[in-house]
């Protein structure tokens, strides 16, 4: 006999209304506040303005611009935007997807992240950036707090396009972002492009991980033309086998060891009749190589080669 399938607990009846709003985030220095609401059996997020900003035309138009940008984006790595409406209780609100997860900042605060997971996270961030850049959208405020990681599957969702810009919008074109992650050209008041987001990505990578230092440094070059030209290039660099540079480092160190161990006496081996001078521990051999200096030189060459990539 096949037993029927059903819920283990009694199903809930009715729908939660706007009166059951749950505040999940309130910007301390900014203008926005986020609420979670259950609507038609699903969790949704409402992004609204703080009460003191609701009547300000500047912030109302800024929220509207964020909606217009988000409405045009449809990618698994970007939080979905469903609509824009006026609420009697909250004023203008953007209705968005609820993401069950934590921020990238919170994830790394819990402890080290395994390499496969880390590669997946930043690969998905690159995919999301590639998508928005192809649509001529520039985030301008990429930072760990604006990247969510789902609890199930560790997938990323870019959020908060409140300071983003596009080629088609004529308003709110002023430089914007978070100082600690903003590209130098933005801090100088210049316009943003894809390389500005790449700088921010490198800053995040440099901050949370020590596995991809060379990639992060190239992303963060002060000269935009010296950075990776696209997020696709960053992804390719991140997914490149990490043992390649280590192999070259080992080769260099092996050659160094060979020189120190045998190369110094190699020429003497061709003249066996020549007596080997006695070693006086109190008097250094002026012809002997400086081991510490040589090792430091090889190490610096390896580091410089990685920075130049």
C-alpha positions as CSV (number, residue, x, y, z in Angstrom):
1,X,0.0,0.0,0.0
2,X,1.4,3.4,-1.0
3,X,0.9,6.0,1.7
4,X,-0.1,9.5,0.6
5,X,2.5,12.3,0.7
6,X,1.7,15.4,2.7
7,X,3.1,18.0,5.1
8,X,4.4,16.5,8.4
9,X,2.9,19.5,10.3
10,X,-0.4,21.3,9.7
11,X,0.0,23.7,6.8
12,X,-0.3,27.4,7.7
13,X,-3.4,29.2,6.6
14,X,-3.7,32.8,5.5
15,X,-1.0,35.3,4.4
16,X,1.1,37.6,6.4
17,X,0.3,41.3,5.8
18,X,2.4,44.4,5.6
19,X,1.7,44.9,9.3
20,X,4.0,42.0,10.0
21,X,7.1,43.6,8.6
22,X,10.4,42.5,10.1
23,X,13.2,44.9,10.0
24,X,16.4,43.1,9.0
25,X,18.8,45.9,8.3
26,X,19.0,49.6,9.0
27,X,21.8,51.6,7.5
28,X,23.6,53.6,10.3
29,X,25.0,56.3,8.0
30,X,23.0,55.8,4.9
31,X,19.4,56.4,3.8
32,X,17.9,53.0,3.5
33,X,16.2,50.3,5.6
34,X,15.3,46.7,4.7
35,X,12.3,44.7,5.8
36,X,11.4,41.1,5.3
37,X,7.8,40.3,4.5
38,X,6.0,37.0,3.8
39,X,3.8,37.5,0.7
40,X,1.8,34.8,-1.1
41,X,3.7,32.0,0.6
42,X,7.2,33.5,-0.2
43,X,9.6,35.7,1.7
44,X,10.4,39.0,0.0
45,X,12.5,42.0,1.0
46,X,11.2,45.6,0.8
47,X,13.9,48.3,0.5
48,X,12.6,51.6,1.8
49,X,13.9,55.0,2.8
50,X,14.4,56.0,6.4
51,X,11.5,58.1,7.6
52,X,13.6,61.3,7.5
53,X,14.4,60.8,3.8
54,X,11.0,59.7,2.5
55,X,10.0,63.2,1.4
56,X,13.3,64.2,-0.1
57,X,13.1,64.2,-3.9
58,X,16.9,63.4,-4.2
59,X,16.6,60.1,-2.3
60,X,13.3,59.2,-3.8
61,X,14.9,59.5,-7.3
62,X,17.9,57.6,-6.1
63,X,15.7,54.7,-5.0
64,X,13.9,54.8,-8.3
65,X,17.1,54.6,-10.2
66,X,18.2,51.6,-8.2
67,X,14.9,49.9,-9.1
68,X,15.3,50.7,-12.8
69,X,18.8,49.2,-12.8
70,X,17.8,46.1,-10.8
71,X,14.7,45.6,-13.0
72,X,16.8,45.1,-16.1
73,X,19.1,42.5,-14.4
74,X,18.3,38.8,-14.5
75,X,21.2,36.6,-13.4
76,X,21.5,33.8,-10.8
77,X,24.3,35.8,-9.1
78,X,22.3,39.0,-8.7
79,X,19.4,39.6,-6.2
80,X,16.2,39.8,-8.2
81,X,14.1,42.9,-8.3
82,X,10.3,42.4,-8.6
83,X,8.7,45.8,-8.5
84,X,8.4,49.3,-7.2
85,X,5.4,50.8,-5.4
86,X,4.2,53.3,-2.9
87,X,3.4,52.0,0.5
88,X,1.1,53.8,2.9
89,X,3.4,52.8,5.8
90,X,6.9,53.0,4.2
91,X,6.6,55.4,1.2
92,X,8.4,54.3,-2.0
93,X,9.7,50.7,-1.8
94,X,11.6,48.2,-4.0
95,X,10.4,44.7,-3.7
96,X,13.3,42.2,-4.0
97,X,14.2,38.6,-3.6
98,X,14.9,37.3,-0.1
99,X,18.3,35.5,0.1
100,X,18.8,33.0,2.9
101,X,22.4,33.5,3.6
102,X,25.1,35.8,5.1
103,X,27.4,38.4,3.8
104,X,30.9,37.5,2.5
105,X,32.3,39.5,5.4
106,X,30.4,37.3,7.9
107,X,31.4,34.1,6.1
108,X,35.1,34.8,6.4
109,X,34.7,36.0,10.0
110,X,33.7,32.4,10.8
111,X,37.1,31.0,9.8
112,X,39.1,29.8,6.8
113,X,37.3,29.0,3.6
114,X,38.4,25.9,1.7
115,X,40.0,26.5,-1.6
116,X,37.3,24.9,-3.8
117,X,34.6,27.0,-2.1
118,X,36.7,30.1,-2.4
119,X,37.3,29.6,-6.1
120,X,33.6,29.0,-6.6
121,X,32.6,32.2,-4.7
122,X,34.9,34.5,-6.6
123,X,34.2,32.7,-9.9
124,X,30.5,33.4,-9.4
125,X,31.3,37.0,-8.4
126,X,33.2,37.4,-11.7
127,X,30.3,35.9,-13.6
128,X,27.9,38.4,-12.1
129,X,30.2,41.3,-12.8
130,X,30.7,40.1,-16.4
131,X,27.0,40.1,-16.9
132,X,26.3,43.6,-15.5
133,X,29.3,45.0,-17.4
134,X,28.0,43.6,-20.7
135,X,24.8,45.6,-20.0
136,X,26.8,48.7,-19.3
137,X,26.0,48.7,-15.6
138,X,28.7,49.5,-13.1
139,X,28.2,48.6,-9.4
140,X,30.5,51.2,-7.9
141,X,30.0,49.9,-4.4
142,X,31.3,46.4,-4.5
143,X,32.4,45.3,-1.0
144,X,32.1,42.2,1.3
145,X,28.8,43.6,2.9
146,X,27.2,43.8,-0.6
147,X,27.9,40.2,-1.5
148,X,25.6,37.6,0.0
149,X,26.5,33.9,0.2
150,X,23.6,31.4,0.4
151,X,23.6,28.9,3.3
152,X,22.8,26.1,0.9
153,X,25.3,25.6,-1.9
154,X,27.5,28.7,-1.0
155,X,26.3,30.6,-4.1
156,X,26.7,34.4,-4.3
157,X,24.2,37.2,-4.8
158,X,25.3,40.7,-5.6
159,X,23.1,43.2,-3.7
160,X,22.7,47.0,-3.2
161,X,22.8,48.7,-6.6
162,X,21.9,52.0,-4.8
163,X,25.1,53.7,-6.0
164,X,25.3,52.0,-9.3
165,X,25.4,53.8,-12.7
166,X,24.7,53.1,-16.3
167,X,25.4,54.8,-19.6
168,X,21.7,55.5,-20.1
169,X,21.0,57.3,-16.8
170,X,21.5,61.0,-16.7
171,X,21.0,61.5,-13.0
172,X,23.2,60.8,-10.0
173,X,26.4,60.6,-12.0
174,X,28.6,61.9,-9.3
175,X,31.4,59.6,-8.1
176,X,30.2,57.3,-5.3
177,X,31.1,54.2,-3.3
178,X,32.9,53.2,-0.1
179,X,36.3,54.8,0.3
180,X,38.1,51.7,1.5
181,X,37.1,49.8,-1.7
182,X,36.8,52.6,-4.3
183,X,39.1,52.8,-7.2
184,X,41.5,55.8,-7.3
185,X,39.7,57.2,-10.4
186,X,36.5,57.3,-8.4
187,X,38.1,59.1,-5.5
188,X,39.4,61.6,-8.0
189,X,35.9,62.3,-9.1
190,X,36.2,60.6,-12.5
191,X,33.6,58.3,-14.1
192,X,33.5,54.6,-13.4
193,X,33.8,51.7,-15.8
194,X,34.3,47.9,-15.5
195,X,37.8,48.4,-14.3
196,X,36.6,50.3,-11.3
197,X,34.6,47.3,-10.2
198,X,37.6,45.1,-10.9
199,X,39.7,47.3,-8.5
200,X,37.1,46.8,-5.8
201,X,37.1,43.0,-6.4
202,X,40.8,42.9,-6.0
203,X,40.6,44.9,-2.8
204,X,38.1,42.3,-1.5
205,X,40.2,39.4,-2.6
206,X,43.3,40.9,-1.0
207,X,41.4,41.5,2.3
208,X,39.8,38.1,2.8
209,X,42.3,35.6,1.2
210,X,46.0,35.1,1.0
211,X,45.8,32.5,-1.8
212,X,45.5,34.9,-4.7
213,X,47.7,37.8,-3.8
214,X,49.2,38.2,-7.3
215,X,45.7,38.4,-8.9
216,X,44.5,40.9,-6.3
217,X,47.5,43.1,-6.8
218,X,47.0,43.3,-10.5
219,X,43.3,44.1,-10.0
220,X,44.3,46.9,-7.6
221,X,46.9,48.6,-9.9
222,X,46.4,52.4,-9.6
223,X,46.5,52.6,-13.4
224,X,43.3,51.3,-14.8
225,X,45.0,50.2,-18.1
226,X,47.3,47.9,-16.1
227,X,44.4,46.0,-14.4
228,X,42.6,43.0,-15.9
229,X,40.5,44.3,-18.8
230,X,37.5,42.3,-17.7
231,X,36.0,40.1,-15.0
232,X,36.4,37.1,-17.3
233,X,40.2,37.6,-17.2
234,X,40.1,37.8,-13.4
235,X,38.2,34.5,-13.3
236,X,40.7,32.8,-15.7
237,X,43.5,33.9,-13.4
238,X,41.7,32.7,-10.3
239,X,41.0,29.3,-11.8
240,X,44.6,28.8,-13.2
241,X,46.3,25.9,-11.4
242,X,48.0,27.4,-8.4
243,X,51.0,25.1,-8.4
244,X,52.5,26.6,-11.5
245,X,54.2,29.5,-9.7
246,X,55.2,27.1,-6.9
247,X,56.9,24.8,-9.4
248,X,59.0,27.7,-10.7
249,X,59.8,28.7,-7.2
250,X,61.0,25.2,-6.4
251,X,63.1,25.1,-9.5
252,X,64.7,28.4,-8.6
253,X,65.4,27.2,-5.1
254,X,66.7,23.9,-6.3
255,X,69.2,25.7,-8.6
256,X,70.2,27.9,-5.7
257,X,70.8,24.9,-3.5
258,X,72.8,23.3,-6.3
259,X,75.0,26.3,-6.6
260,X,75.5,26.5,-2.8
261,X,76.1,22.8,-2.3
262,X,78.2,21.9,-5.3
263,X,78.7,24.7,-7.7
264,X,81.1,26.6,-5.5
265,X,83.5,23.6,-5.5
266,X,82.7,22.5,-9.0
267,X,85.7,24.3,-10.5
268,X,88.0,22.9,-7.9
269,X,86.9,19.4,-8.9
270,X,88.5,19.9,-12.3
271,X,91.9,20.4,-10.5
272,X,92.2,17.6,-8.0
273,X,95.8,18.2,-7.4
274,X,95.2,21.7,-6.0
275,X,95.0,21.5,-2.3
276,X,91.8,22.6,-0.6
277,X,92.6,25.4,1.8
278,X,91.9,24.9,5.4
279,X,88.8,26.5,6.8
280,X,89.4,29.1,9.5
281,X,86.1,29.6,11.4
282,X,87.4,32.9,12.7
283,X,88.1,34.3,9.2
284,X,85.3,34.3,6.7
285,X,86.0,33.2,3.1
286,X,85.7,36.3,0.9
287,X,85.1,34.1,-2.1
288,X,82.2,32.1,-0.6
289,X,78.7,33.1,-1.7
290,X,76.4,35.0,0.7
291,X,73.7,32.4,1.3
292,X,71.2,34.8,2.9
293,X,71.6,37.4,0.2
294,X,71.3,34.9,-2.6
295,X,68.2,33.4,-1.1
296,X,66.6,36.8,-0.6
297,X,67.4,37.7,-4.2
298,X,65.7,34.6,-5.6
299,X,62.7,35.1,-3.4
300,X,62.3,38.7,-4.5
301,X,62.6,37.7,-8.2
302,X,59.7,35.2,-7.6
303,X,57.6,37.8,-5.9
304,X,58.3,40.4,-8.6
305,X,57.4,37.9,-11.3
306,X,54.0,37.2,-9.7
307,X,53.3,40.9,-9.3
308,X,54.1,41.5,-13.0
309,X,51.6,38.9,-14.2
